[in-house]
Amino acid sequence: MQATDEAVRSFGIGRVFKETHERINAIDFHRRTDLLVTSGDDDAIRLYNMHSGVMEKTSYSRKYGAAHVCFTHHEAAVIYASSKGTDHSLRYLAIHDNRYLRYFQGHTARVTTLCMSPRSDMFISAAQDNTLRLWDLRTTVCQGLLTGVDGPGGQGLATQPCAAIDAQGQVFAVGLHSGVIKLYDPKNYTSGPFHTFMVPAEANNPTPFGMVRFSPDQTMLAAVVEGRIHVLDGFHGPHLFTLDTGVPPGGTALEMCFSPDSQYLLSGCEDCLIRAWRVKTGGRTATSRDECGYCYSDVDPAERAAWGNQACARI
């Protein structure tokens, strides 16, 4: 069932969890269940049941911290990156019994992206060591490596790259600086990108993309630079429009998400507002303020937008 403007405008907070006062740095919904997982600056990974509104489990990663947590295909297993220290291994955790299944070693600097393929055991990570790595949950051996010089004409990555996998697991996108986004085939990545997109408004901007994301129907690709959200054609790359988030130039990088039906895009902002846009027109559909008195800048933007995305999923 598709979302409607009326339903999006009716979004409201259904439950507030107060287990931590630290920043939530990542949030992910399981694709087939009502579970949600978060990682925070308090070194905790928390599992929530969205149907019952109950926090089911907390696991701590005191020594290495926790960031970029995301579900694998199994509802009781996650992967996450370190947020402190010099060990930048990725960790595969069975969350219910707090047991580590595998460690994936290779990155030598802070991880900036971690995302799971929706169709296979492949996942990708990107880091400030100027590399992107392809992995398989079944083995600790790195399955692929992209590295090198970056830029519009290069084949490599930015010093803080971001990446995303499409809904079919057949394409991954890498966001660089200077408005460049490159698309790769995971099975043929060594041949270089099969398509390169350019966001003209960011052509002379040294700031790299903060995140890129495919719409669920794969027709669009959204990319964030600071407070600007650019929406592109997901097949051919033409820039469709830029969304007004109210964040001034040079502001904190936002996060955003598409609704499950790909009709809306939502983002939280530092002014304590969640904004929703209809993606076919770029027009704003709704603006919601936290009714509980909490400022959304106190938590990660991904958490703010995800509450709205979960509401869409329930329509």
Phi, psi and omega in degrees: 000137181277150174286161178232162177302319181298318180293318180296320179292340182271001181304140175206165181286127180261335182200141176242125178259132186240031183292339183214152173255001178276163181294136170275118187261351177200152180210143181210135174264139173291144187287335187238354182234180179266026182263150178225142178234144177229154167237148185222168179287357172270014178071016185255144169246122184240140179249128182239147172259114184284340179285317181266345182072033185239138170280122187265331188201143172233130175236140182250145175235068190299319187287321188250349185075179182215135179205160174056034182294143174207152179290147162274196180287332180277136184292345182253012182228138180225163169238148179206166181248166176283155176238359178206165180083188183250358176268109185256028177295151172268145185238134181253109192243130167275105195288330184291325178248011175054046183243130179276128181269320179205159171240136181246108186255145179164317180290143181246006177213174186304132179284136182248342180215140173213119181213146186259138173292135179284351187241351184210184178274008178284142167217161183234151176223147175228152187212171179286002173276012176069031179227155168236134183238142174256136184229166172230130182304336187277351181213149179277353182283128177298131185269344180189154184218130171245129180205171176129191179284152182250192179115169184304327182258358184272172179253359186259211191233163172285165180291345174225071185286159171229158185209163177207152177250140181285171187295339179263355181071020184256348183218141167234145181251143178236124178265129180249200172262183180058026175076018185261131174232131182242140179253135182233150169269119182303333181274350184218035185294335182293343178278359181090178181292142176270350176205140176235124179259155175228132171262103188306323183294342182252012188301327182250019183261118180286350180288125180286164175298141177277330177195154170230151181204135174277147170288153181303328179272002174069008181277344183226156175228124178253141182222139185245130169233116184051238182265009184259131177249113179261134178247127183238159171295126186286345182262316188245345172093352179303140178288124183270309178190167176243134183270140178274110182262351182083001179272128181290161178305138181082005181286176180296137179299135180268168164238159183209170177209153173271152170289158183302335180268005178066014182268341184226154174233136183235147177208144173264149184229165183289349178274016177070024180243145168255125181251146178230137180234147170276120192287338180291331183245339186080002181280143180286132181261321185207152172225122184239137177253146177300119182275354184263359178089007178267139177271129184292343178289350179279348179232169183294139180303331180298324181292320182298310183292326184294329177300318178292322179296321178295323178296321176300320183294339182270353183289000000 
